[in-house]
Amino acid sequence: MSGKPLQDDCFVHDKDRLRHQEALAILKERLSTVAGTETLRLEEALERILAEAVIAPRDVPLTDNSAVDGYAYRHSDHDEAGGFFRLQQRIAAGQTDATALSPWAAARIFTGAVMPPGADTVAMQEDCETHEQDGQDFVIVPQGLKKGANCRKAGEDVPKGTELLSPGQILRPQDLAAIASTGQAEVCVYRRLKVALVSTGDELRRPGEAISSGGVYDSNHFLLRGLCATLPVEIEDLGVLKDDADLIGATLQDAAARCDAVITTGGASKGEEDHILRILDELGKRQIWQLAVKPGRPMMFGTLGRCAFLGLPGNPVATMVCFLLYARPVLSTLAGGPFLEPRGFQVPAAFEVPKKKPDRREFYRGYLGTDAQGATVAHKFLRDGSGLITGLREADGLIEIPEEVTRIKKGDPVKFLPFSGFGIR
């Protein structure tokens, strides 16, 4: 465990069921980073969360240089010389001994090469003509080039002292390229969050184990393990726990002592064999439970000492939806990153829902297609059961239906949340 504890009393509310946006607002306002920091070389830092700002220690590019293969000259000489320049020197990329240009002289220059002192413009080689006269090489430069054409100025990309990246940013390939361009070889990032995964239920078996009537293979563990792979976390697999309150309590307490977060699946309701809720109340603090959403109503959030606790429903569809909407932003924030909220867009519905309960936000599994006119539309997976993994496989996103909507007709605008926005292909 590292970092400061979560604030224990900030999530208290007086509603039986929180609306989706209310739950997000509470989490966003109150969560804080718990991960420690470490310094990594750039080649190890992809997809890690930046802990300290990256400040450019020098200009990028370091000096004025040519953007093309061509001829460098002083723009002010062009009219007087009539575009006819004497070739004075040849400058390749990496060469450091370029000399100042004489009046009405040009330099043969290559992409990335340092501009010779005095030169401010480069003509592309394919637009120029060269010839030799009395043992001297000359170049004819075309008319009409603006001063500074094809010349990259020092600091044009990043001036010295610029804050290139801010803490909390997830490092992408292009970010690493930008850092490398400044000459910085290492970055300070947050350590990977330690997350324990726990599956509960007497009926559960792991793939490869024998199974009998009434048994179910534990798909949730592999679902969550894959979803967590989109975040900077280290997974500890605590296996499948029987519906034994003492066993579950001891396991959760032990995991909370060494992990930053614990995620359970199953046992989140109030049935006689649903122990998670009671154990959380006894050993920690339950701070969010019962959401006005479908699927995922019994999802819970709380703390076990200094450890964050997320209790997800046992049905795979509800598990995935709750992870994407709530657990993913929670883990990202604890790990030092942004509160990750999906970006969606409006598209016409290619389906109908004759009746929907008010005051509940619903998330359907869906996919994009086109109508007869070629316009993009959203299709809904036909079967709504929370245990149907097929719907997750065939969908490429979620369709979000707000609380106030009570029916959907074909053509009505609906919000589509692509799985790609959650880091899932």
N, C-alpha and C positions, 0 to 999 in steps of 0.2 A: 504494500500500500504506500502511496505517496500523495503529497498535496494536502490541502485543507479539507475538512469534512464538509459535506453538504449542510446547508442550514436546516435544522431539524423541524422548525415549526412554520415554515413559509408556505406550505402547500395546503394548509387547513382551509376548508371551504364548507359551506352550509347547504350544499345541494346534493340531492340523492344521486343525480347523474349530471356530470359536466358535459357541456357541449364541446364539440371538437375544437373550435377556436378558443374556447375558454381554457381547455386543458393545455393547448399549445402555448397560450399566453402565460400561464402560470409557469410552465417548464422553462420557457425562454427567459423570463424575468429572473428566476431564482437559481437556476443551475450555474455552476462555476467549474473551472478547470481543476482537476485533481492530479493530472499526470505530471511527472517530473520531466526534466530535460536532459538531453545528451547532444554531443556534437558528432556529426557524421560527415563523411566525405560525400561529395555531390553524387557519385555513382551509387550511393546507398540510400539517397534521400527521396527518391521518387515516391509520390503519394503520402509522404510524411507531412506533419503539420508544423509550420514554422513557429518557433518560440521567440525569436528575436528578429527585429527588423534587419533587412539587408540594405546597407548604404553603399552606394557606388564609391569606391576609393579613388577612382580616376575617370577621366572622360572616356566614353565609348562612342565612336572610335577614338583612339588615343591621339591621332593626328589627322589632318586633312589628307584624304586619299582619293584615288580615282575609282569611280563606280563601273568603268568599262575599260576595255582595251582600246587605246587610241592615242591622241596627241594632246599634251598639256601645253597651255600658252597663257600669256597675259591678255585678257579681253581688251584692254585699252590699246594694245598694239594692233588689233585686227584691222581697223579702218586705215591706219597709216600704212600698214604693210600690204593692204589689199588682200589679206588672207594668205599671203605667201611667206612662209616661215622657214628659217634655217634650222635644220635638226642639230641640236647641240649635245644631247645625251640620251641614254637609254636607261629606264628605271623599271626594274622588276619588283614584284611583291617581296617584302622582307628586306630590300636593299635600304641601307641607311646613309649612304654617302652622296645623295643627290645634291647638286650645287645650284646656286641661284641662276635663273635664266637671264641671259643677256637680252637687250632690246631686240624685238622681232625674231626671237628664237623660240623653238618649241622642243619638247622632250617626248620621245617615244615612251609611252607609259602603259602599264598593264593593270588589270583589275586588282584593287587592293594595295597598289603601290603608293608610297608617300608622295604627295605633290611636291614638286621642287619649289624652293622659296621664290616668291614672286608670281608663280602661276596660280590662276584662279578658275580656269575653265578647261574642259576636256572635250575634244571632238572625237566621235566614234570613228574607229579605223575604216569602216566600210563607207563612210561619207567623205573620206579624204583621198587625195591623190599624191603620190610621191614620185619624185624624179631626181636625177643626179645631173649636176652641171659643174664643170671645171673641178671635179673631184669632191664637190660638196653636195650632201644630200639635203633636199628641200621637201616640204610638205605644203600642199594647198588645202587650207581649211575652209569649209563652206560658210557662206554668209548666213546671218540670222540667228546664230546661237546666242542665248541669253548668258549674261555673266553668271558664273557658278554652275553652268550646265555640266552634268555628269561628274560632279565633284561632291564627295561626302565630307562634311565639315567635322572637325574634332568636336566631340560631345553632342553631335547631332542626334544620336540615338538616346544616349543617357549622359547628361552632364554630371560632372563630379559632384558628390554630395547629395545626389538624388536618392530618396527612399524608394528603392526598387520594389521591395516586397514588405508587407506588414505582417506582424505576428498574427497567427490564426489562419493564414492562407495555406491551403493544401497544395503542395508542390507538384506541378505538372511538368511534362517534358520541356515545354517552352519556358517555364520559370527557371528550370535548371540551366537551360541554354543562356538565359539572360544573366544569371549569376556567374556562370562560367565566363561570359564575355567581359566581366569586370576583373577577372583574374582570381576571384575568391574560390578556394578549393573546398571549403567546409562550411556547414551551416549548423546553427543551433536549432534543434527540433524537439518537440515533445516526445517522450518515450511512449511506446505502444501501451495502450490501456490493457490491463489484465482483466479479462472477462471470463467468468465461469458459466458454462451451460449445463443445465440440469433438466432432464426429462423425468416426469413423474407418472406413475400409473401401474397397477398390478398387471394390466393387460399388455404392456409394452415389451417388445423384444427388439434387440438389435439385429440388423441384417446378418445372415449367416447362422443365427441361432434357430433351433427347432421351434416350431409354433404349432399350436393346437386350436381347436374351436374356441372363439372368443378372444384370441390373441390378435395383436396389431403390431406391425413393424414400425419402429420409431423413425418416421420420416422427418419429424420436426428438427431433430438434431442436425441433420445434414442440410436442411433448408436454412437454419439459422447460421450454421458454420459457413455456408456459402455467402449469405447476406453479410455476415461480419467481415468477410474477405474484402469488401468494398471500403472498409474503414481501417485505420491504423490500430488494430487490436491484436492481442495474443489470446488464443482460446485455451482454456483448461476444460477438458471434458470430464464432468463428474458422473457421467453415465446415466443409467435409468434407475430411479429410486422407487421402491415399492411404496404403496399407500400406507406408510407407517409414520405417524406423526413424530415419534422420537427420532427415528432415523433421518427423516427429512430435516427436522430442526437441528440436529447435531451436524449434518452435512452443510447446511446453509450457514450456520454459525462459524464453522471451520473455514469455509470458503470466504466468508466476509472478512476474516482476519488477514487474508493475504491477497485479496483481489480488489479491484476498483469497482467492479460491477458484477452482479449475479443476475442471470436471466433464467427463469424457469418456464416450462410449458406444462399446462394441465393443472388441475387442482385449484383453479382461480375462482370458482363459484362457491356456493354455500352448502353443497351436498355433504353428506356424512363422511364421504371419503375424500372430500376436497379440503386438504389440511393447510394449504399454502397461506390462505387469508388469516387463519387463526395463529399460525406460527409467526407470520409477519407482525401481527398485533402484539404477540407475547415477547418476541425477541428484538423487535425494532419499532419502526413507526410507519404506519400506512398513511400515505399522504394524498394519493389519488386512487380512486377505485370507482368502478361503474361509470362508463361513458355512454353518452347518448349517440352511439354510433353502431353501425352494422356493416360488417361483422366486427366483433371485438369488444362487446359491451363490458365483460368482466375484467378487462385489463387493469392491472394495478401497478402503482409506482410507490416506492417508499425507500427507507434507509435501514440498513442493518449496521448500526454503529457508524463507521466512516465509509461504509460501502453502499453504493447505490443498488437498489433492487428493482427489477422489472419482472412482473408476473404476467406472462402472456397466456392467452387461451390455448386449449389443447388442439382444436381443429386446425389443420394446416393452413387453410385460407385465412382464418382469423389471425393465426400466428404471423403470416407474412404481411398482412395488411397492418397489423399493430406494430410490427417491427419497422416497416417502412415509414409509417406516419409518426410514430412516437419514439421507439427505441433507437432508431438511427440518429435523429437529431440529439437525443439525450447522450448517446455514446460519443458523438462527434464533439459536443460541448465539453463533456468531461475530459476528452482527449486534447482539448485546447483549440479545437476548430470551431467553425461557424455552426449555428443552429440550422441544420440542413432541412429546408422546407422545399417540397417539390414545386417545380414550375409547370403549370398546365396551360392549356389553351382551349378555346371554345370551338366546338364543331357541332354540326347538326346531328341529332340522334337518328339512327337507322332502325330504331326499335321503339316499342311502346311499353309503358308501365301503367296499367289502368288505375292502380291505387297504391299509394305509399303512405306510411305513417308520418304524420307531422312531428315536428320537434325532434327528429332523429336524422343525422347525416348518414347517408349510405354510400358505400363504395362497391361498385360492380366491377367484375372482371370484364375487360373489353379489348377490342382490337380495331384498328383503323382500316377502312376500305374506301371504295369510291361508289358513287351512285351512278345512275344511267347517264347523267350529264358530265361525269368525270370529276365531280366535286368530292372532297374528302368528307367522310362521315364516320361516326362511331357505332360499332356493333357491340352488343352485349352478349356475353356468354349465356346460353339459354338456361342452364341449370344453376341455381343459386346456392346449393348446399355447401356449407363451410368445410366439409371433409373431402371435397372433390378436387384433387390435385390436378386433374386434367384441365380444369379451367385456368389454373395458374400457368400451365405449360402452353396452352393455346392463346392466352392473352398476351398482349404487348403493352398493357397499361391498365390503369384503373379509371373508372368513370365516377366522378364525384357528384353526388346529388345533395344539395343543401337541405337544411331542416324545413324551410318554408315550402318546398316543392311537394305536392301531394299526388301528382300524376305527370307522366311524360308522354307526349305524342310524337310521332315521327316528324322530324324537321325541327323540333325544339332544340335550342342550343344547350349543350351539356359540356362540362369541363372534363377534358381528358388529361390524365397524368401519365405520360409515357414511362415505362420501366427504365428507359435510358436515363431519365432525370434522377433516378435513384441509384445510378451507377451499375445497373443490371443490363446486360446485353439481351 
